[in-house]
Amino acid sequence: MKNLYTLPEVDDSAFENFCGGNLSGEHEACIDVAAIPSAAESFALRDSKPEGVGQELRVTAAEVDDFVIGWAKKRGLAL
């Protein structure tokens, strides 16, 4: 697997917000996600809070799928 952290930055306009329960602002409780253009089936995730600016978690589709399915099961959520 290619080292996703060596790839160029993702343009801010590529990120989508997935929000829930904003605490103190329009995008205070969001997770942003964007496809990494130069790597098929790879994504950058970031925190929308001011303290998280500039920090990304880069994952493959398989890694994020595994997380989402596991999280949903643990929380008793239906997909």
Backbone torsions as a table, in degrees:
resi	resn	phi	psi	omega
1	MET	NA	140.4	177.6
2	LYS	-69.1	143.0	175.6
3	ASN	-71.7	106.3	-175.0
4	LEU	-64.5	-22.9	-177.8
5	TYR	-80.2	-8.2	176.8
6	THR	-91.4	-6.3	-178.8
7	LEU	-79.6	157.6	179.8
8	PRO	-60.5	160.5	177.9
9	GLU	-62.3	152.3	176.1
10	VAL	-90.5	135.7	179.1
11	ASP	-62.1	137.2	-179.0
12	ASP	-54.6	-34.3	-177.0
13	SER	-69.2	-13.8	-179.1
14	ALA	-81.5	-15.5	-175.5
15	PHE	-80.5	141.0	173.1
16	GLU	-109.6	146.4	177.7
17	ASN	-97.2	133.6	169.7
18	PHE	-118.8	105.6	-171.5
19	CYS	-111.7	155.2	174.7
20	GLY	-162.8	116.3	175.4
21	GLY	71.4	54.1	-180.0
22	ASN	-52.4	131.4	-174.6
23	LEU	-86.5	-48.8	-176.8
24	SER	-151.8	36.5	178.2
25	GLY	175.5	169.3	-175.4
26	GLU	-57.8	-40.3	-177.6
27	HIS	-125.4	37.3	-174.2
28	GLU	-75.7	-24.2	-176.6
29	ALA	-126.3	51.2	-176.5
30	CYS	-114.8	153.7	166.3
31	ILE	-114.1	127.2	179.0
32	ASP	-98.3	142.6	179.1
33	VAL	-139.4	142.6	177.8
34	ALA	-148.6	145.4	172.8
35	ALA	-69.7	142.9	174.7
36	ILE	-87.7	111.8	-171.6
37	PRO	-57.6	-33.7	-174.9
38	SER	-91.3	8.3	-179.7
39	ALA	-142.0	110.8	-178.6
40	ALA	-59.2	137.8	175.8
41	GLU	57.7	38.7	177.6
42	SER	-131.7	147.9	-172.1
43	PHE	-137.5	151.9	172.0
44	ALA	-109.6	130.7	176.0
45	LEU	-116.0	144.2	177.4
46	ARG	-147.7	158.4	177.5
47	ASP	-86.7	138.7	-179.0
48	SER	-87.0	-9.7	-179.5
49	LYS	-68.7	148.1	-178.7
50	PRO	-54.1	-33.6	-178.9
51	GLU	-68.5	-18.2	-178.1
52	GLY	-96.5	2.2	-176.3
53	VAL	-56.1	132.4	175.9
54	GLY	85.5	-2.0	-179.5
55	GLN	-107.5	131.4	-180.0
56	GLU	-129.7	150.0	168.3
57	LEU	-111.1	123.8	-179.6
58	ARG	-108.8	128.4	-173.3
59	VAL	-139.5	158.0	172.9
60	THR	-83.6	164.8	177.2
61	ALA	-59.5	-40.6	-180.0
62	ALA	-62.8	-39.1	-180.0
63	GLU	-67.1	-44.8	-178.9
64	VAL	-70.9	-36.1	176.4
65	ASP	-61.2	-45.1	179.4
66	ASP	-60.9	-42.8	178.2
67	PHE	-62.9	-48.8	-176.7
68	VAL	-61.6	-45.3	-179.5
69	ILE	-65.3	-45.2	178.9
70	GLY	-63.5	-42.2	179.5
71	TRP	-64.5	-44.1	179.8
72	ALA	-62.0	-43.7	178.8
73	LYS	-62.8	-45.5	-178.7
74	LYS	-62.2	-35.6	-178.0
75	ARG	-90.4	-3.6	-179.7
76	GLY	72.1	29.9	-179.1
77	LEU	-93.6	146.4	177.2
78	ALA	-94.7	139.9	177.0
79	LEU	-100.6	NA	NA
